[in-house]
Amino acid sequence: MAAKIPPRPLIRVAWSVHRAVLAVSGARIGLALPVAGAKSGMLQLHTVGRRSGKPRAVVLNYLEDGDDLVVLASNAGDPAHPAWWLNLEARPEVSVDLVGGRRSVHARAAGGDERERLLGLFRGLPMYQDLDAVFAQRGRETPVVVLEPRRA
């Protein structure tokens, strides 16, 4: 079964609009909490460009796993890894904006049994019914990214 993904130009416009809403509202509009077993939340991830050294921000869906936040680096089905994931690989100490404020986190890729357990959380949500088709379309393993709270 083919993944039901909107055309890439539409996705890019939606991402740009979402980032603009967050910027104009001071992140008061555009973020959401996840609802266990029902829907993912929305966060804004702040990274530093691995080559440019400039601040970057991206809006992502996420789930909670205890104190950790979990995101998928699926790049909307595109075979290339998203730039934000490449930035995290280079500099894993980042921050996220959530409903309620900013949090400092350390990013890492989940592997093995942990990866499969976390993917199960996503597969249990209606929004991710095409997850395996999206992964197959990418033609490469999709990183499951764990954002762990940084301890001071």
C-alpha positions in Angstrom: 0.0 0.0 0.0 1.4 3.4 -0.9 1.7 6.0 1.8 -0.9 8.8 1.7 1.4 11.8 1.9 0.4 15.3 0.6 2.6 16.7 -2.3 6.0 17.9 -1.0 5.4 21.6 -2.0 2.3 21.7 0.1 4.1 20.2 3.1 6.9 22.8 2.8 4.3 25.6 2.7 2.5 24.2 5.7 5.8 23.9 7.7 6.7 27.5 6.8 3.3 28.8 7.9 3.4 26.9 11.1 6.9 28.3 11.9 5.6 31.8 11.2 2.6 31.4 13.5 4.9 30.3 16.3 7.3 33.2 15.7 4.5 35.8 15.6 2.7 34.4 18.6 5.9 33.9 20.7 5.1 30.1 20.6 1.8 30.7 22.3 -0.1 29.4 19.3 0.9 26.3 17.3 2.1 23.9 20.0 0.0 21.1 21.5 0.2 18.4 24.1 0.0 14.8 23.1 -3.0 12.7 24.3 -1.9 9.1 25.2 -3.4 6.6 22.7 -5.2 9.4 20.7 -2.9 12.0 19.1 0.7 13.3 19.0 1.7 16.7 20.3 3.5 19.5 18.5 6.8 20.9 19.6 9.4 23.3 18.1 12.9 22.0 18.0 15.8 24.4 18.1 19.1 23.2 16.6 22.3 24.8 15.3 23.2 24.2 11.6 26.0 21.7 11.4 27.7 23.6 8.6 26.3 27.2 8.9 26.4 27.4 12.7 23.1 29.4 12.5 20.1 28.7 14.7 17.4 26.6 13.1 13.9 25.7 14.2 11.5 23.1 13.0 8.0 22.0 14.2 7.6 18.3 14.8 5.0 15.9 16.1 6.0 14.1 19.3 5.0 11.6 21.9 6.0 11.3 25.5 7.8 8.3 27.0 8.1 9.1 30.7 10.2 12.2 30.9 11.5 11.7 27.3 10.1 13.2 24.1 10.1 11.0 21.0 10.1 12.2 17.4 10.5 10.5 14.0 13.0 11.7 11.5 10.9 10.5 8.5 11.2 13.8 6.5 7.6 13.3 5.3 8.6 10.2 3.3 11.5 11.7 1.5 14.5 9.4 1.2 17.0 12.0 2.5 17.3 12.4 6.3 15.8 15.8 7.5 18.4 18.5 8.0 17.3 18.8 11.7 18.3 15.2 12.3 21.7 15.8 10.7 22.1 18.9 12.9 21.2 16.8 16.0 23.8 14.2 15.1 26.5 16.9 15.0 25.2 18.8 18.1 22.8 16.8 20.2 22.5 19.4 23.0 19.4 21.4 21.9 16.2 22.9 23.2 12.5 22.4 22.5 9.5 24.7 22.9 6.5 22.9 24.4 3.2 24.0 25.8 4.3 25.6 29.0 7.8 26.7 28.0 11.2 25.7 26.8 13.2 22.6 27.8 16.8 21.8 27.3 17.3 18.2 25.9 19.9 15.8 24.7 19.1 14.0 21.4 19.9 10.4 20.6 18.7 7.7 18.2 16.8 4.8 19.8 18.0 1.4 18.7 17.0 -2.3 19.0 14.1 -3.2 21.3 13.7 0.4 22.5 13.2 1.6 18.9 10.6 -1.0 18.2 8.8 -0.3 21.5 8.7 3.5 20.7 7.5 2.8 17.1 4.6 0.8 18.7 3.5 4.0 20.5 3.3 5.8 17.1 1.6 2.9 15.3 -1.2 2.9 17.9 -2.3 6.4 16.8 -4.7 7.0 13.9 -2.5 9.7 12.4 0.3 7.1 11.9 -1.8 4.4 10.2 0.5 4.7 7.1 3.7 4.7 9.1 5.1 1.5 7.6 4.3 2.6 4.1 6.1 5.9 4.7 9.1 4.0 6.0 9.1 1.7 3.0 8.8 4.7 0.6 11.9 6.2 2.2 14.0 3.2 1.4 16.2 3.6 4.5 15.9 3.2 8.2 14.1 6.1 9.8 15.7 7.4 13.0 13.5 7.3 16.1 14.8 10.2 18.1 14.7 10.4 21.9 14.9 13.9 23.4 16.0 13.3 27.0 15.9 16.1 29.6 19.3 17.6 30.2 20.4 17.5 33.8 22.0 20.7 35.1 
